[in-house]
């Protein structure tokens, strides 16, 4: 650094036409041994007399309420002599106007605005400009041949403006602006090129570090002639965008100069530079249409644009004309995405797009030419993981191109490539057999590797797939009826259905697109269903539904109007003439239903309708709240709930025994659901088919063993003998009266049970009554097919059996003259039988 300073100072001294003067500046001249020494205010007011002068700053210097005016002078240098050379401005500025060879070196300058106007050969070297907030600026207005070297700017606004000269010169003039080894922290830089073709400016930014800036460094272009090169520079950690290039045009300049043989092209080059940790990395756009006097050529070469919050690369060519953008040997890594809008002159060569979180690259109304390798790796998105081409965009692929899509993923479709067919997006090959690599790309729904492109989509040539086993499909080209069980089985194109008024039409459809090899493959989309009530009526949209890549049910419930037959037409999502036709014919409402003129559908008939009863024509279900039995009484033919049966009468009655107390849903051809305990038939009066009435209760159950009847007969035969023996052994005779009183009082309590217990049956009383009725608390199947009629006779058979035993005993006792005691044992059996009755 010191060697560079010596070289610059030698240059300063050699450029002076007369011998230079030296002055020393310090707020504390008493400690300065050199002379003459004065405070800065002594020199600052009017420095026009100080041509060919060097001002050496020693220690701290400050100025208040006076500007440092360097006006109409040459060869003036402000140089810090030691490391503690500081200049403080308090409501003061440094003003340079109509001067040349002005140098500021080795100074630390605090809160000093600098305004350089209409001057040339301005050099700032090895200096620090610092303020606490972005309130102060350094303005260069038509300052030519400016060099800013090895300096730091903290919280400054650097504004560089070029305007046309008053008159055109005889030949094209060339000026320069050089920034080398510069650090701009929390600062702003605005470069406005508004000089038209009055002259040419060569701008070189080399090793410039932009960081933590609140407003993005910006290049404003207004149809001007220049050559701008940015090399080895960093743009990072901005709260705004990284580097923004904006074209603007206010009014057509009247100072355009014509120079025969001069090519009116302005070139902007970014090379070996990095854009990272900004909201947006590199942005190129225009606010207004350019008049077209100048052609612009952007070259982005060997740059790294990574980890930006929004787009890494953003190009909007809506208002750009005569602009060519070439991106070469550049990597776009870890950005949210990259977008190119409304541009038709952009090329990529050896570009890598990786680790993007919202599609690697999106083309919208743009044409992108691929001249060499283009690699998409590990990008994610919703529609298109690696590349999305939409809104009539095109990818032009040249002879030397090589496309690779590896490990990209889309949560919806088009993991590697997504091409929007609806807006005529496409890829155009300029030569045959260009290699295309698609490996391990995935999508959440369809088109893991590619969506919207097949090998016949190209105008003339086809790709050379390095991996032919790819997953691909396109927008729907056909809609078919399908089988949900066997999804590979598809049906064409017209069906007829008979329905009841208000019943829902149901059919399964699937959408098919073309894969890369132009074979049909499953895809998704929204189908629209149109209704047509007669051959002469117009189509009306009645329903629409999204269909994923599967066989999906579509439902529509038409209403009955004046016609009995109708037609539905299902259209595929996009334009085309592929339809499905559904003819449906209205049948008369079935038993239990009638046509409602107000609703145009089948509802509960008058014989079924009552409070809390509902009917569903789609399922033929009837629902009520319980303790009710609705069914049919057949006069002749068997009842069928799916057809009208005039011989069937409807029963709609309260049912307190054996009917479910809970809400039930049933069909008229299956009324058993309304019953409990496996009962069925009319009013739940008997067992269902295949069930038998059980001994010990009124429930119905299955009989599993035909030999059980013999066992139960044997058991009751033994129990009858034991009962008689028990009566005799316990002396339960009429004379004693114990059993008689028990039976009498039990019957009395049963009669007045509702008085004794308002909450329901008495458990103990119910058990006694059950025992008296020979129901001993366990259910048994006597034989398969037993009904209530047979059960009653079997229950009377047991007391009759007891009588037979007693009669036998009486006959035996007559022989042994003990008849009186036998009769007294026979009499308790009589109340048992009467209680059963």
Phi, psi and omega in degrees: 000317180295323177297318178297322179296319178298318181297317181296319181293322176296322178296318178302312184292325181287335182278351181280134180280341178230169181295143185274158176249153182234132176227151181246139186235129177194148173286342180234075182291343180296336179264002182260129182275336181281158178214157357283146181232131179213160172296158185298328182299337179292325184262336196291324189305311181213106183258015180294342180273356187255051172294149176054052186230143174245126175255116179265123179263129181237127180067220184260133175230143180216158178215139183235130171060013174232138177272150173272104188258109176251092189236128175055048178230168178227149172056060175244131182235133171250111190230130175278126187276335178225177184289343180260025180279103184241140177238121180250133177246130176240103185057039181224161182222165171254118183245125177236124184215133176053044182232169180217155180054057177255130187231136172236123185216145172054038179241146169254116189245124182252130171049043178247112170292144181233130181230112181245120188227132174051050180226167181218164182054060179259130181229130172238123185221140172051047183232161179235123176249125189219140170211168185276337180213164183282075178244346186242152187224159169242114185249127173247114179239111187050046172261118188256150179054061181260136175234127173238113190234137170047053182229163182233136178234123182240119177060038177247154170256118179256115185241117182242122185231138175237128181238161181297152173285158181301323180224157177281144177272173181289333179221162183294125179272149181235130176232170184223155172220120185235125171238117183227136180055056183245139173243124175242111182243129183054033184240172176235147175226125178234123180242111184250115181257098184233029186264002178060223179255023181295328179197175180244136180243130175258118185244133181225115172255118181229126182055055175253130183247108175261124181215147173054040180269142181280327177239134188296141171299133191229144173246112179259122185243136178223072176051057183235162186258122181196170173226114189240121182234127175243119181230147172053040185243159183237137176229108191207161175051050179260147171279345176250203181282160184294283175228125185246124176251115183238125172273135173218155181214126181258307181213143179299122183291140178269002184252024175299133180248141180253128179232106182303136179085355179266124179282122183273075179229129175256137186240132175239123184236128167246122185221137178051041181239163183231142178231113186207155177056040173245172171294320176217138186288283181235125184238130178233119181202176180223144177271331182219165176292136174276149182289343177094012177292322185248139169268143181242141180227116177262136174231118176247107190235132174053043179254158176237116180243110190213154172054041174266148189295312178259235181284143169282309176243126180227118180232121177239105183263023183307315183250009179271132174229152178057044183232123176251133180235120178244127180243119192230136173049046185239147179243132176245100193237130168069018175276166174299318177185185176219135187227140174233120185239137167052042181234143183230012180218065181232139178228147174243138174216118182056060180246137177242129177241118187216151171059028175284150184256351178218065183073128182301307181215131178243126175253126177231118181050049185221158175239122181240127179259131179257117184257344180204211184296137171224115187241129174244122184222127171059040174263154177231158178189183177268300174247105186088109177276310180272300186227134174238125179242116183213174178055053176064024177282163181217144173251114180264122188245119186268179186302318185271007184285153177211113184256134178227131176234113188227128172060035176265156183216138173239132181291340179250285181206158180077061182301312178272302184229136172234123178241123182280100184291329184300328180253020173065035170293150184200166169241129184242122180266132180271351181204156182284160169061036172288130184292137176227121181251123177232109185225125170059036172268145185224159176219150181293331183237291185220162175068057181304312179267321188206143176224130172093013182217137171226168189292348175264000178287331181293152182295323188216317190248168182232158178286159167255100183287121176285338177228099186287345182273081184241158176257120184207154173199190184211185170300158184296130173251350181206149171236129185231152164289150185215171179253117183293339179279315177246090187294344178277355181261120182239152182234144173263176296242355184218137178224161177233136181228141172260131182220164172271153176303127182090348179287146183277127172287137180228131175206154181254132178228161175219155179251141183233135175240186178258132171278185185302326182271011178063033171258152182292137178214156183296142175213188183232172178160177180251118179268150178244135182251125181246139179257149179217113188278342177204171183295336183262352184277162180272160179285140178231131178292120182246340182193155171210150184207142176282132180245114174286189184279060180204182177269114190237145180282134172242136182234146176206131182251096179283154177257149179282125174243221185278348182257156178260344180225146185219173178225136172248144177235126179255124180255147174291164189300319187253175185301146181152178186242027180265115185234161165242145183241133178235114175262128178231140185239132180277127172262166176290153182296146180282177178303136181092352181234155174214157184282126175267117182293330182285324182264343182068028182213170180276128177234183181300134177287169184297326181285341180260329188293129171197178184300137177066024175244126178235155182229139180239113184288337181290322181253353187062023180275145171240137183233134172218178189269004177104171183053038180213143177233121176241127180195193184240150172246117187273131177265333180211283189277156176299147183275139176230117185290348182265003181215155180290131180229096184293344182273003181259129177257149183264130172255131181220089187227154172293146184220104184267338180254130172070000176264147183294133176278354183261160177302138182228152175234131187207171173248155182293342175265009177209077184274358183298335182301334182285349186257162176246170174057036177062025178268166182195207181065191185294128180055027178058034188277353180210180182280156175291164179298130181093356179247158179230150177289135185266144170286142179096351176195179177259016178277163177248146180206179180271143172260121187257342185222117183288344181273356182293331181299320180296320181294318181292322177298316179297320181295315181290330175297316178293319181296325177299314179297317181296324180295317179295316178299321180295318179299318181289318183293323182270001178058041179275072184255175180293323182295324179286314173084008183293306182294322180299316180295321179298316181292323181296309183291331176296317179293323179295315181296323179298320180296324183253030182297322181295335178280318183288327184221107180279349183269357179136196184291150175274120186302317183294315180299317180298323181291320180296315180300320179298319179295320180299325179273016177065025173258104191265016173095003175227146186260134181226150174261117183283313173201159184288125178097009180290135178244182186293327180297311180294322182299319181298318178294322179294323179294327176282343181291330183291312174300324177298323178296321178296318178301317180299319180296315182295318179300319177298319180294321180298316180297324178290323182290329176301323179293328183254015174058046178226044187288324185300317181291326179291320179294321179296334174281329181288328185296323177296340179290330181299315177298329178299314181291321180293326177294322176298319178297000000 
